Structure formats: structure tokens, C-alpha cells
Amino acid sequence: MAYNPRIVTTGSPTPHPQREAALALEDGSLFLGEPFGADADVAGEVVFNTGMTGYQEVASDPSYRGQMVVMTHPQIGNYGVAASGEESVRPWVTAMIVREVARHPNHWEAQDTFGGYLQRWGVPGLQGIDTRALVRRLREAGTLRGVVRHSRPGGFTAADLDALRQAARSAPSVSQLELVNDVSKILPGAAQNAPVAVLDLGAKWNILRSLEARGIQPEVFSWDTPAKQILDRNPRAILISNGPGDPMSLPNVVQAVRDLVYSGTPTLGICLGHQLIGLAAGGQTSRLHYGHHGGNHPVREERSGRVTITTQNHEFQVVGGSLPAESGFEVSHVNLNDGSVEGLRHRELPVFSVQFHPEGCPGPQDSQGLFDDLLNLAGLGSGCEPVAADLAE
């Protein structure tokens, strides 16, 4: 399969003798632990992911650009990292925060430790803290800005810790950053004049693998491609991908998406693509209290009442009730945890979108059929079933 780069093994991460690592939050909270991964000072938003596995897919998901991820499962890294687990050309997380990182993973496919992988790509890690307490704080306060620092030999001084708290209050939010430009790439193996066009806002490679498994090699377009350039290729279907950041920071892309949606070409939006379709239809988006990040989110399809367990990674939502009646769109899916909008469907045009990740495989593969729905709308249905080993996260 394409989109599987080779990983070069570096071995165990270099230890940091007599050093500490710290996370400071904008509310003044401080968590002291041990460093792993790269020796780097970083700032960003702090979010939590409830997945028990899939840490490499999380780290390399472009939608996490600008964010530091807390894994709620207590031990991370047990099966190492492998080329098959990559979702992009590199890990995009700003930092990884865990209770304990495995230094001696065991899996036949492993090519490196998780710490060695992060170290090689310049991503710092923090372990040895009470991640349960940290997650409770994020659930109560909402997503918070923070900084991660590795100390000099001997640990932090009181002055160092005070400086960290001040730095956390100045850390940027994702709404202040231009992130899509960083992660939107023309991906390897992409075809030209293909039947499916992908507008790449930071597409996970498993989206492309999911199309490839159905006999489709898509043509991939950079995030800032004008709609006319895409439509001039006469694609039979369009997929607008996931990506990082605030959809309101992409007004030019909203206009391009509006032109694509109302062209009548069968279109599927995923995650950020879904939010942009909502804006293009005249709706509004808003920030969730602490976002949805993990592989255990129940979603109900409104027409059928069918419930699926989904993979999610987003901080923003399309506001329910904000879509103008004349837009032709209706809410198609709802999150059963908090009632937020999880999907849209046009009443007449062959256009639909989902907030969750149908390419994600947290165990169930309930949502993979959405790719078939897109291809069937375009007359491209092949009946080819995805190979679970190729699609698993």
C-alpha cells in the first residue's frame, strides 16, 4: 500500500540524568515529572485523548498541529512504533504527556521506541505525572494553554517554575495560528486527473488508504487550491479532508468549499472539512468546552437511529440550528455524549459531511461505509472491501 514511509530505527531515547520535565498551565497549575523524547521547550494548547492504543496515529495526525496531547491510558508505547502506524510524513503534536512511557516495547512490527521516535522528530515528552488529575482539570476548565519544559541538570528552581507559569499565560491558542499551511502537502503516490479529488487540509493517510482499498487512487490538491482548478479536472467526487485549527480562520477556503459544494459534484467533508461545509452553507461554528479526542465516541444517525462508535479529534463544532433553511442542509448525525452536531446532509445535492473520522479504526469499522456512500453517489462503487490490517489504527 502507498503512504507507508520507512522508519529508521534509532534505539532507546537518550536519558536525561538528574533532569526534570514540567507542564505549566495558564491557570497556574504545575505538573512535575520526567522528560522523554526530544529536549525542547514548547508551548500550545493542552488536550486529552481517551484512546488505549493508537498513540503513533495520534502523534502523526495533522489535526493535532499546535496542541500537546495527554493520553489518559496509564502506559503508552507498549508496542513501539512502525511504518504502518504513520498518518503523515512526521509527528505533528507539539508534545506528548503520559503517565508512563514503555522503554522496551514488544511487537513483531516495531522499528523504534515511542520515545526514540519523538526524539528523532524533535517532539518533547513528559511522563510520571498524575494524568488523571490533569484530565479532570481540563474537563472542568476546558482546553487550556500551557508550556512543557525540560530542566537543566539538577532540576528546576523556584524562579524557573514561576517563569513557566508566566509563559503558559502567553502561549498561543490554535485560533491564533496558521496551521493548515504547515500540514497540507501533496502526498506521495497521488494520481492526476483521477476520479476523486481530495482537498488536503491535513489529510490523514488512512483516508487515502481507504480510497485506495476501494480501487481509487485520488488526486490530492493543496489547501489553497481554487475551486475552479479542482472542478476543471472534472472529478466525479470530491473529499474535503480533516485538518487542524479554527475553521473561522480560513475564509478563502470557505469560499472555495462553497463553490465545490454547490457545483453538484458528489462531496464528502471530514472533520475540518465538515466544519467548512457548515460555514459554506451559512452556518456558524463554535468551540467545544474541551473537544472530542479518542476512539470511543457514540454517534447516532438521525434518519435510521443507528449508533456507531467513532474516532474523533476536534475542538470546534457546527452550531446546531445555525444552518439557514434555504441552504438545503440538515443535521444528519448527533453526538450522544453532548448532543453536538456530528454530520450534515444536503436535501437535494449529493453532499454530506461528518465530524468524526470514518477512516479511524478504534476497533469497530462501523463508519468505513461512508467512503462507499461517496463512491456510489459518483457511480464509482466497486464493492471492494478494505483490508482490516491495512486500515487499523
Secondary structure, 3 states (H helix, E strand, C coil): CCCCCCCCCCCCCCCCCCCCEEEEECCCCEEEEEEEECCCCEEEEEEEECCCCCHHHHHCCHHHCCEEEEECCCEECCCCECHHHCCCCCCCCCEEECCEECCCCCCCCCCECHHHHHHHCCCEEEECCCHHHHHHHHHHHCCEEEEEEECCCCCCCHHHHHHHHHHHHCCCCHHHCCCHHHHCCCCCCCCCCCCEEEEECCCCHHHHHHHHCCCCCCEEEECCCCHHHHHCCCCCEEEECCCCCCHHHCHHHHHHHHHHHCCCCCEEEECHHHHHHHHHCCCCEEEEEEEEEEEEEEEEECCCCCEEEEEEEEEEEECCCCCCHHHCEEEEEEECCCCCEEEEEECCCCEEEECCECCCCCCCCHHHHHHHHHHHHCCCCCCCCCCHHHHCC
